[in-house]
Amino acid sequence: MRINDAQPQVGSKRRRRRVGRGISAGQGASCGFGMRGQKSRSGSGTRPGFEGGQMPLYRRIPKLKHFPLVNQKEYTIINVKGLSDLAAGTDVSLESLLEAGILTTNDGPLKVLGHGEIGVALNVRAAAFTQSAKEKIEQAGGTWEVVA
C-alpha cells in the first residue's frame, strides 16, 4: 500500500469549515480570504469567464457565421447555364470565356457551378467544379478536366 492509495472510509464525511469563529479556530478574522479586494468580500466571486473587464476569451474567438476565412480562395465563377449558349464541342476555359465576352473579369481561377441546365456537349477545363456541375456536363455528353 502506498500513500496515494489511501482513501477515506466509504460513507465518511468531512466536516465543513467554520470560518470567522476566532483565532484559535484557524480561520478567524479575515477567514482565509486575505485583507481586502474583490475576492475577500461576501457573496460569490466573479462569474466564470470574467476577466476583470477585459473582453473575455469566449467573445474574442470567432465561432459563429459571418467571419472571414483566412487565406480564402477567390474564384471566377460561372454556372452551367452560362455555358449553354456555346456551340457543341467547344473547348471552354477561363481565357476562352473572357474572349467570348461571357465573363468580363478575371477574379482568379475558374470554378464551374451547377445552377441551370446545359444541353450541348462541351470540353470544360477549370480549376474547380461542383459535384452537380460535373454531373450535368457529363449528362450533356461533354467532358470536364481540373487544371491547376
N, CA, C and O atoms as a DFTB+ gen file, in Angstrom:
592 C
 N C O
     1  1       0.841      -1.191       0.000
     2  2       0.000       0.000       0.000
     3  2       0.876       1.240       0.000
     4  3       1.903       1.294       0.676
     5  1       0.459       2.222      -0.759
     6  2       1.206       3.467      -0.841
     7  2       0.323       4.608      -0.348
     8  3      -0.880       4.434      -0.152
     9  1       0.933       5.786      -0.147
    10  2       0.187       6.927       0.386
    11  2      -0.887       7.410      -0.593
    12  3      -1.928       7.922      -0.180
    13  1      -0.622       7.243      -1.897
    14  2      -1.623       7.695      -2.858
    15  2      -2.791       6.713      -2.987
    16  3      -3.785       7.015      -3.648
    17  1      -2.672       5.544      -2.362
    18  2      -3.793       4.597      -2.346
    19  2      -4.743       4.866      -1.188
    20  3      -5.853       4.336      -1.151
    21  1      -4.303       5.694      -0.239
    22  2      -5.127       5.948       0.947
    23  2      -6.356       6.769       0.579
    24  3      -6.249       7.828      -0.039
    25  1      -7.515       6.266       0.966
    26  2      -8.782       6.952       0.699
    27  2      -9.623       6.921       1.964
    28  3      -9.461       6.032       2.800
    29  1     -10.532       7.902       2.108
    30  2     -11.388       7.879       3.296
    31  2     -12.355       6.699       3.271
    32  3     -12.619       6.117       2.219
    33  1     -12.876       6.357       4.448
    34  2     -13.841       5.263       4.562
    35  2     -15.083       5.571       3.728
    36  3     -15.458       6.732       3.562
    37  1     -15.706       4.533       3.214
    38  2     -16.928       4.705       2.426
    39  2     -18.026       5.241       3.342
    40  3     -18.289       4.677       4.404
    41  1     -18.660       6.326       2.925
    42  2     -19.739       6.930       3.705
    43  2     -19.285       7.985       4.679
    44  3     -20.121       8.653       5.287
    45  1     -17.954       8.166       4.854
    46  2     -17.487       9.182       5.785
    47  2     -17.633      10.559       5.161
    48  3     -17.609      10.701       3.939
    49  1     -17.785      11.576       6.007
    50  2     -17.980      12.941       5.530
    51  2     -16.987      13.856       6.214
    52  3     -16.721      13.713       7.407
    53  1     -16.433      14.804       5.457
    54  2     -15.504      15.775       6.012
    55  2     -16.324      16.919       6.604
    56  3     -17.268      17.395       5.975
    57  1     -15.972      17.356       7.799
    58  2     -16.758      18.422       8.419
    59  2     -16.485      19.737       7.703
    60  3     -15.378      19.975       7.221
    61  1     -17.509      20.592       7.637
    62  2     -17.387      21.842       6.923
    63  2     -16.540      22.827       7.716
    64  3     -16.431      22.731       8.939
    65  1     -15.949      23.765       7.007
    66  2     -15.065      24.757       7.603
    67  2     -15.904      25.847       8.229
    68  3     -16.709      26.476       7.541
    69  1     -15.734      26.086       9.522
    70  2     -16.494      27.132      10.229
    71  2     -15.585      28.349      10.351
    72  3     -14.760      28.438      11.261
    73  1     -15.749      29.285       9.418
    74  2     -14.851      30.433       9.365
    75  2     -15.390      31.570      10.231
    76  3     -16.589      31.651      10.498
    77  1     -14.479      32.448      10.664
    78  2     -14.874      33.620      11.432
    79  2     -15.280      33.317      12.850
    80  3     -16.122      34.010      13.421
    81  1     -14.674      32.258      13.442
    82  2     -15.054      31.874      14.806
    83  2     -13.903      32.050      15.794
    84  3     -13.837      31.347      16.802
    85  1     -13.005      32.975      15.513
    86  2     -11.920      33.255      16.443
    87  2     -10.593      32.732      15.942
    88  3     -10.526      31.897      15.039
    89  1      -9.533      33.247      16.555
    90  2      -8.182      32.966      16.077
    91  2      -7.787      31.517      16.313
    92  3      -7.025      30.954      15.528
    93  1      -8.288      30.902      17.379
    94  2      -7.885      29.530      17.671
    95  2      -8.522      28.523      16.724
    96  3      -8.055      27.388      16.628
    97  1      -9.575      28.917      16.025
    98  2     -10.233      28.005      15.089
    99  2      -9.427      27.859      13.796
   100  3      -9.703      26.967      12.994
   101  1      -8.431      28.730      13.588
   102  2      -7.586      28.626      12.416
   103  2      -8.100      29.427      11.224
   104  3      -7.349      29.658      10.276
   105  1      -9.329      29.843      11.248
   106  2      -9.889      30.641      10.156
   107  2     -10.645      31.838      10.729
   108  3     -11.771      32.127      10.324
   109  1     -10.019      32.521      11.666
   110  2     -10.671      33.660      12.283
   111  2     -10.423      34.939      11.510
   112  3      -9.711      34.927      10.506
   113  1     -10.997      36.034      11.959
   114  2     -10.820      37.380      11.412
   115  2     -11.155      37.438       9.926
   116  3     -12.330      37.530       9.570
   117  1     -10.159      37.386       9.054
   118  2     -10.429      37.530       7.616
   119  2     -10.825      36.202       6.970
   120  3     -11.089      36.162       5.768
   121  1     -10.871      35.125       7.739
   122  2     -11.403      33.825       7.310
   123  2     -10.629      33.194       6.167
   124  3     -11.193      32.389       5.425
   125  1      -9.355      33.530       5.998
   126  2      -8.571      32.927       4.945
   127  2      -8.730      33.601       3.599
   128  3      -8.219      33.113       2.591
   129  1      -9.441      34.728       3.575
   130  2      -9.659      35.435       2.308
   131  2      -8.692      36.592       2.101
   132  3      -8.828      37.334       1.128
   133  1      -7.722      36.764       2.989
   134  2      -6.778      37.864       2.827
   135  2      -7.339      39.154       3.385
   136  3      -8.335      39.140       4.108
   137  1      -6.709      40.269       3.056
   138  2      -7.060      41.541       3.676
   139  2      -8.209      42.249       2.974
   140  3      -9.283      42.416       3.551
   141  1      -7.986      42.667       1.726
   142  2      -9.008      43.442       1.022
   143  2      -9.104      42.971      -0.414
   144  3      -8.301      42.152      -0.862
   145  1     -10.056      43.473      -1.114
   146  2     -10.175      43.185      -2.535
   147  2     -11.444      42.439      -2.875
   148  3     -12.207      42.038      -1.996
   149  1     -11.654      42.262      -4.150
   150  2     -12.900      41.685      -4.638
   151  2     -13.118      40.265      -4.118
   152  3     -14.251      39.878      -3.832
   153  1     -12.053      39.495      -3.997
   154  2     -12.201      38.098      -3.582
   155  2     -12.379      37.942      -2.084
   156  3     -12.659      36.836      -1.622
   157  1     -12.228      39.004      -1.309
   158  2     -12.401      38.899       0.136
   159  2     -13.815      39.283       0.571
   160  3     -14.162      39.124       1.742
   161  1     -14.626      39.779      -0.344
   162  2     -15.962      40.249       0.013
   163  2     -16.944      39.092       0.102
   164  3     -16.703      37.997      -0.407
   165  1     -18.066      39.373       0.769
   166  2     -19.088      38.335       0.888
   167  2     -19.811      38.163      -0.445
   168  3     -19.733      39.011      -1.333
   169  1     -20.498      37.069      -0.551
   170  2     -21.163      36.757      -1.801
   171  2     -20.221      35.978      -2.702
   172  3     -19.063      35.742      -2.359
   173  1     -20.725      35.591      -3.839
   174  2     -19.890      34.814      -4.740
   175  2     -18.852      35.729      -5.395
   176  3     -18.968      36.953      -5.346
   177  1     -17.850      35.123      -6.000
   178  2     -16.831      35.896      -6.692
   179  2     -17.354      36.349      -8.043
   180  3     -18.518      36.728      -8.175
   181  1     -16.505      36.309      -9.025
   182  2     -16.920      36.712     -10.363
   183  2     -17.465      35.495     -11.101
   184  3     -17.185      34.351     -10.744
   185  1     -18.238      35.766     -12.121
   186  2     -18.826      34.665     -12.892
   187  2     -17.734      33.959     -13.697
   188  3     -16.685      34.548     -13.958
   189  1     -17.962      32.731     -14.084
   190  2     -16.971      32.019     -14.898
   191  2     -16.738      32.745     -16.222
   192  3     -17.691      33.142     -16.893
   193  1     -15.488      32.915     -16.588
   194  2     -15.144      33.596     -17.827
   195  2     -14.914      35.082     -17.675
   196  3     -14.478      35.731     -18.626
   197  1     -15.196      35.653     -16.493
   198  2     -14.986      37.089     -16.294
   199  2     -13.500      37.368     -16.162
   200  3     -12.800      36.680     -15.418
   201  1     -13.012      38.379     -16.884
   202  2     -11.583      38.688     -16.885
   203  2     -11.325      40.110     -16.399
   204  3     -10.414      40.777     -16.890
   205  1     -12.100      40.566     -15.461
   206  2     -11.866      41.866     -14.862
   207  2     -12.228      43.033     -15.757
   208  3     -11.690      44.126     -15.578
   209  1     -13.099      42.846     -16.692
   210  2     -13.500      43.904     -17.602
   211  2     -12.858      43.793     -18.966
   212  3     -13.351      44.379     -19.930
   213  1     -11.749      43.040     -19.068
   214  2     -11.154      42.772     -20.386
   215  2     -12.144      41.934     -21.190
   216  3     -12.904      41.142     -20.634
   217  1     -12.120      42.125     -22.507
   218  2     -13.017      41.344     -23.357
   219  2     -12.718      39.859     -23.169
   220  3     -11.606      39.423     -23.469
   221  1     -13.673      39.072     -22.683
   222  2     -13.378      37.678     -22.334
   223  2     -13.081      36.821     -23.559
   224  3     -13.442      37.158     -24.686
   225  1     -12.419      35.715     -23.302
   226  2     -11.963      34.839     -24.372
   227  2     -13.117      34.351     -25.234
   228  3     -12.986      34.271     -26.455
   229  1     -14.251      34.023     -24.609
   230  2     -15.357      33.473     -25.385
   231  2     -15.980      34.523     -26.305
   232  3     -16.740      34.167     -27.205
   233  1     -15.683      35.791     -26.104
   234  2     -16.164      36.823     -27.020
   235  2     -15.089      37.260     -28.008
   236  3     -15.389      37.907     -29.012
   237  1     -13.826      36.905     -27.721
   238  2     -12.735      37.268     -28.632
   239  2     -12.593      36.273     -29.772
   240  3     -12.090      36.631     -30.837
   241  1     -13.020      35.040     -29.577
   242  2     -12.813      33.994     -30.582
   243  2     -14.007      33.965     -31.526
   244  3     -15.143      33.838     -31.070
   245  1     -13.777      34.081     -32.831
   246  2     -14.895      33.999     -33.773
   247  2     -15.343      32.557     -33.940
   248  3     -14.583      31.731     -34.446
   249  1     -16.568      32.240     -33.523
   250  2     -17.026      30.864     -33.616
   251  2     -18.377      30.752     -34.303
   252  3     -18.898      29.648     -34.462
   253  1     -18.948      31.869     -34.709
   254  2     -20.221      31.822     -35.405
   255  2     -20.028      32.181     -36.868
   256  3     -18.898      32.348     -37.326
   257  1     -21.109      32.300     -37.590
   258  2     -21.044      32.627     -39.014
   259  2     -20.583      34.070     -39.231
   260  3     -20.468      34.847     -38.283
   261  1     -20.327      34.406     -40.466
   262  2     -20.024      35.763     -40.928
   263  2     -18.639      36.255     -40.528
   264  3     -18.403      37.463     -40.481
   265  1     -17.707      35.323     -40.233
   266  2     -16.329      35.723     -40.021
   267  2     -15.540      35.376     -41.277
   268  3     -15.740      34.300     -41.840
   269  1     -14.661      36.241     -41.727
   270  2     -13.936      35.962     -42.968
   271  2     -12.986      34.782     -42.790
   272  3     -12.345      34.636     -41.749
   273  1     -12.907      33.950     -43.814
   274  2     -11.972      32.835     -43.792
   275  2     -10.569      33.354     -44.065
   276  3     -10.374      34.222     -44.917
   277  1      -9.603      32.825     -43.347
   278  2      -8.215      33.209     -43.545
   279  2      -7.709      32.473     -44.779
   280  3      -7.933      31.271     -44.922
   281  1      -7.028      33.188     -45.669
   282  2      -6.495      32.635     -46.917
   283  2      -7.577      31.979     -47.764
   284  3      -7.368      30.899     -48.316
   285  1      -8.721      32.622     -47.867
   286  2      -9.814      32.084     -48.662
   287  2      -9.476      32.142     -50.145
   288  3      -8.925      33.136     -50.616
   289  1      -9.803      31.079     -50.887
   290  2      -9.536      31.047     -52.320
   291  2     -10.581      31.889     -53.041
   292  3     -11.776      31.769     -52.772
   293  1     -10.133      32.729     -53.947
   294  2     -11.021      33.550     -54.766
   295  2     -11.117      32.921     -56.148
   296  3     -10.099      32.666     -56.791
   297  1     -12.330      32.673     -56.600
   298  2     -12.548      32.050     -57.900
   299  2     -13.327      32.996     -58.807
   300  3     -14.090      33.842     -58.340
   301  1     -13.121      32.838     -60.107
   302  2     -14.025      33.397     -61.101
   303  2     -15.068      32.320     -61.331
   304  3     -14.734      31.216     -61.764
   305  1     -16.328      32.626     -61.047
   306  2     -17.349      31.586     -61.087
   307  2     -18.264      31.769     -62.288
   308  3     -18.504      32.884     -62.750
   309  1     -18.764      30.648     -62.776
   310  2     -19.772      30.647     -63.829
   311  2     -20.658      29.427     -63.618
   312  3     -20.168      28.362     -63.242
   313  1     -21.953      29.574     -63.858
   314  2     -22.894      28.472     -63.767
   315  2     -22.962      27.763     -65.113
   316  3     -22.601      28.329     -66.144
   317  1     -23.431      26.510     -65.089
   318  2     -23.507      25.750     -66.335
   319  2     -24.523      26.353     -67.301
   320  3     -24.414      26.163     -68.513
   321  1     -25.510      27.079     -66.775
   322  2     -26.478      27.699     -67.690
   323  2     -25.815      28.804     -68.513
   324  3     -26.303      29.139     -69.592
   325  1     -24.706      29.377     -68.019
   326  2     -23.971      30.377     -68.791
   327  2     -23.184      29.767     -69.936
   328  3     -22.766      30.472     -70.855
   329  1     -22.979      28.438     -69.883
   330  2     -22.248      27.742     -70.943
   331  2     -23.175      27.166     -72.004
   332  3     -22.699      26.681     -73.031
   333  1     -24.487      27.207     -71.783
   334  2     -25.437      26.551     -72.682
   335  2     -25.540      27.259     -74.036
   336  3     -26.019      26.655     -74.996
   337  1     -25.106      28.526     -74.144
   338  2     -25.191      29.248     -75.413
   339  2     -24.032      28.924     -76.354
   340  3     -24.060      29.315     -77.521
   341  1     -23.007      28.209     -75.858
   342  2     -21.844      27.904     -76.687
   343  2     -22.154      26.777     -77.662
   344  3     -23.069      25.984     -77.439
   345  1     -21.387      26.714     -78.738
   346  2     -21.566      25.667     -79.742
   347  2     -21.057      24.337     -79.205
   348  3     -20.168      24.303     -78.354
   349  1     -21.620      23.250     -79.701
   350  2     -21.233      21.912     -79.251
   351  2     -19.783      21.639     -79.611
   352  3     -19.309      22.054     -80.668
   353  1     -19.078      20.934     -78.722
   354  2     -17.685      20.573     -78.957
   355  2     -16.688      21.674     -78.663
   356  3     -15.499      21.509     -78.937
   357  1     -17.132      22.788     -78.115
   358  2     -16.237      23.907     -77.827
   359  2     -15.341      23.579     -76.633
   360  3     -15.786      22.973     -75.659
   361  1     -14.084      23.984     -76.721
   362  2     -13.179      23.888     -75.571
   363  2     -13.375      25.130     -74.712
   364  3     -13.132      26.254     -75.151
   365  1     -13.820      24.902     -73.480
   366  2     -14.151      26.005     -72.580
   367  2     -13.052      26.142     -71.533
   368  3     -12.716      25.174     -70.850
   369  1     -12.492      27.345     -71.408
   370  2     -11.524      27.657     -70.360
   371  2     -11.755      29.100     -69.944
   372  3     -12.598      29.792     -70.516
   373  1     -11.013      29.546     -68.960
   374  2     -11.160      30.924     -68.492
   375  2     -10.824      31.905     -69.609
   376  3     -11.522      32.903     -69.789
   377  1      -9.767      31.630     -70.358
   378  2      -9.345      32.530     -71.431
   379  2     -10.390      32.597     -72.541
   380  3     -10.692      33.674     -73.053
   381  1     -10.945      31.427     -72.912
   382  2     -11.940      31.419     -73.997
   383  2     -13.224      32.124     -73.590
   384  3     -13.873      32.756     -74.423
   385  1     -13.598      32.025     -72.321
   386  2     -14.812      32.707     -71.841
   387  2     -14.610      34.223     -71.806
   388  3     -15.537      34.982     -72.086
   389  1     -13.391      34.661     -71.460
   390  2     -13.102      36.093     -71.470
   391  2     -13.102      36.635     -72.904
   392  3     -13.597      37.734     -73.153
   393  1     -12.548      35.866     -73.841
   394  2     -12.537      36.299     -75.245
   395  2     -13.940      36.358     -75.833
   396  3     -14.251      37.245     -76.628
   397  1     -14.789      35.402     -75.435
   398  2     -16.163      35.359     -75.955
   399  2     -17.051      36.412     -75.320
   400  3     -18.148      36.674     -75.814
   401  1     -16.595      37.022     -74.232
   402  2     -17.388      38.054     -73.571
   403  2     -18.405      37.501     -72.587
   404  3     -19.218      38.254     -72.051
   405  1     -18.371      36.198     -72.343
   406  2     -19.289      35.606     -71.360
   407  2     -18.865      36.014     -69.954
   408  3     -19.710      36.315     -69.110
   409  1     -17.560      36.024     -69.702
   410  2     -17.013      36.566     -68.462
   411  2     -16.361      37.908     -68.768
   412  3     -15.774      38.095     -69.833
   413  1     -16.469      38.836     -67.829
   414  2     -15.908      40.168     -68.060
   415  2     -14.674      40.441     -67.206
   416  3     -13.849      41.282     -67.562
   417  1     -14.542      39.738     -66.084
   418  2     -13.387      39.984     -65.214
   419  2     -12.723      38.672     -64.841
   420  3     -13.377      37.632     -64.759
   421  1     -11.425      38.731     -64.617
   422  2     -10.662      37.586     -64.147
   423  2     -10.426      37.780     -62.657
   424  3      -9.539      38.535     -62.256
   425  1     -11.227      37.093     -61.828
   426  2     -11.109      37.214     -60.378
   427  2     -10.305      36.075     -59.765
   428  3     -10.278      35.915     -58.545
   429  1      -9.657      35.291     -60.606
   430  2      -8.888      34.150     -60.127
   431  2      -9.203      32.934     -60.974
   432  3      -9.793      33.071     -62.046
   433  1      -8.826      31.749     -60.521
   434  2      -9.078      30.531     -61.282
   435  2     -10.579      30.320     -61.514
   436  3     -11.410      30.803     -60.746
   437  1     -10.907      29.596     -62.576
   438  2     -12.302      29.375     -62.959
   439  2     -12.909      28.246     -62.134
   440  3     -12.298      27.192     -61.955
   441  1     -14.118      28.482     -61.635
   442  2     -14.885      27.454     -60.935
   443  2     -16.252      27.373     -61.590
   444  3     -16.912      28.393     -61.789
   445  1     -16.683      26.145     -61.929
   446  2     -17.959      25.937     -62.594
   447  2     -18.961      25.444     -61.562
   448  3     -18.735      24.438     -60.889
   449  1     -20.076      26.169     -61.447
   450  2     -21.146      25.818     -60.521
   451  2     -22.274      25.140     -61.285
   452  3     -22.352      25.247     -62.508
   453  1     -23.149      24.442     -60.565
   454  2     -24.142      23.594     -61.217
   455  2     -25.521      24.174     -61.380
   456  3     -26.457      23.409     -61.615
   457  1     -25.716      25.480     -61.273
   458  2     -27.055      26.054     -61.398
   459  2     -27.464      26.117     -62.866
   460  3     -26.689      26.564     -63.711
   461  1     -28.669      25.675     -63.164
   462  2     -29.181      25.730     -64.533
   463  2     -28.997      24.416     -65.254
   464  3     -28.550      23.429     -64.669
   465  1     -29.345      24.407     -66.529
   466  2     -29.246      23.210     -67.362
   467  2     -28.325      23.491     -68.541
   468  3     -28.150      24.636     -68.957
   469  1     -27.739      22.416     -69.072
   470  2     -26.860      22.527     -70.225
   471  2     -27.258      21.420     -71.200
   472  3     -27.443      20.269     -70.805
   473  1     -27.386      21.780     -72.471
   474  2     -27.844      20.811     -73.457
   475  2     -26.827      20.487     -74.531
   476  3     -27.109      19.677     -75.415
   477  1     -25.642      21.101     -74.481
   478  2     -24.632      20.869     -75.516
   479  2     -23.402      20.229     -74.888
   480  3     -23.074      20.486     -73.730
   481  1     -22.722      19.385     -75.677
   482  2     -21.517      18.709     -75.204
   483  2     -20.329      19.655     -75.315
   484  3     -19.993      20.121     -76.404
   485  1     -19.705      19.930     -74.192
   486  2     -18.570      20.853     -74.146
   487  2     -17.386      20.179     -73.471
   488  3     -17.556      19.261     -72.668
   489  1     -16.187      20.641     -73.801
   490  2     -14.973      20.193     -73.124
   491  2     -14.534      21.320     -72.183
   492  3     -13.922      22.299     -72.609
   493  1     -14.854      21.166     -70.919
   494  2     -14.662      22.247     -69.951
   495  2     -13.391      21.986     -69.153
   496  3     -13.199      20.902     -68.602
   497  1     -12.528      22.994     -69.101
   498  2     -11.301      22.949     -68.302
   499  2     -11.367      24.079     -67.283
   500  3     -11.437      25.252     -67.648
   501  1     -11.344      23.711     -65.981
   502  2     -11.442      24.720     -64.919
   503  2     -10.658      24.239     -63.710
   504  3     -10.256      23.077     -63.639
   505  1     -10.445      25.139     -62.762
   506  2      -9.695      24.811     -61.553
   507  2     -10.540      24.032     -60.559
   508  3     -10.006      23.268     -59.756
   509  1     -11.869      24.220     -60.607
   510  2     -12.746      23.531     -59.657
   511  2     -14.138      23.378     -60.255
   512  3     -14.580      24.197     -61.061
   513  1     -14.815      22.320     -59.845
   514  2     -16.183      22.038     -60.262
   515  2     -16.982      21.630     -59.036
   516  3     -16.450      21.003     -58.119
   517  1     -18.261      21.986     -59.022
   518  2     -19.140      21.405     -58.019
   519  2     -19.579      20.046     -58.535
   520  3     -19.487      19.762     -59.730
   521  1     -20.060      19.201     -57.614
   522  2     -20.468      17.852     -57.999
   523  2     -21.611      17.891     -59.004
   524  3     -21.629      17.114     -59.959
   525  1     -22.569      18.798     -58.790
   526  2     -23.709      18.883     -59.709
   527  2     -23.275      19.387     -61.087
   528  3     -23.852      18.984     -62.096
   529  1     -22.264      20.266     -61.142
   530  2     -21.774      20.746     -62.433
   531  2     -21.115      19.605     -63.207
   532  3     -21.301      19.498     -64.419
   533  1     -20.346      18.751     -62.523
   534  2     -19.722      17.610     -63.182
   535  2     -20.780      16.693     -63.786
   536  3     -20.658      16.248     -64.927
   537  1     -21.833      16.417     -62.990
   538  2     -22.884      15.512     -63.454
   539  2     -23.613      16.079     -64.666
   540  3     -23.901      15.345     -65.612
   541  1     -23.914      17.372     -64.650
   542  2     -24.662      17.977     -65.749
   543  2     -23.825      18.045     -67.030
   544  3     -24.359      17.876     -68.127
   545  1     -22.532      18.289     -66.898
   546  2     -21.656      18.311     -68.080
   547  2     -21.572      16.913     -68.687
   548  3     -21.612      16.764     -69.908
   549  1     -21.456      15.883     -67.838
   550  2     -21.388      14.511     -68.330
   551  2     -22.708      14.064     -68.952
   552  3     -22.703      13.362     -69.963
   553  1     -23.839      14.459     -68.362
   554  2     -25.148      14.092     -68.905
   555  2     -25.359      14.706     -70.286
   556  3     -26.045      14.123     -71.126
   557  1     -24.780      15.865     -70.522
   558  2     -24.921      16.514     -71.822
   559  2     -23.961      15.920     -72.852
   560  3     -23.997      16.298     -74.023
   561  1     -23.103      14.993     -72.421
   562  2     -22.172      14.362     -73.342
   563  2     -20.813      15.032     -73.395
   564  3     -19.994      14.689     -74.248
   565  1     -20.556      15.963     -72.520
   566  2     -19.287      16.683     -72.513
   567  2     -18.295      16.082     -71.545
   568  3     -18.571      15.076     -70.891
   569  1     -17.145      16.704     -71.461
   570  2     -16.102      16.266     -70.543
   571  2     -15.667      17.442     -69.682
   572  3     -15.788      18.601     -70.079
   573  1     -15.161      17.123     -68.500
   574  2     -14.615      18.157     -67.616
   575  2     -13.214      17.732     -67.195
   576  3     -12.909      16.545     -67.071
   577  1     -12.374      18.738     -66.979
   578  2     -10.978      18.474     -66.610
   579  2     -10.541      19.542     -65.614
   580  3     -10.748      20.737     -65.826
   581  1      -9.935      19.085     -64.532
   582  2      -9.429      20.004     -63.496
   583  2      -8.013      20.412     -63.876
   584  3      -7.149      19.555     -64.063
   585  1      -7.772      21.708     -63.990
   586  2      -6.443      22.228     -64.287
   587  2      -5.971      23.059     -63.105
   588  3      -6.779      23.669     -62.404
   589  1      -4.683      23.082     -62.890
   590  2      -4.132      23.813     -61.743
   591  2      -4.070      25.298     -62.023
   592  3      -3.633      26.069     -61.169
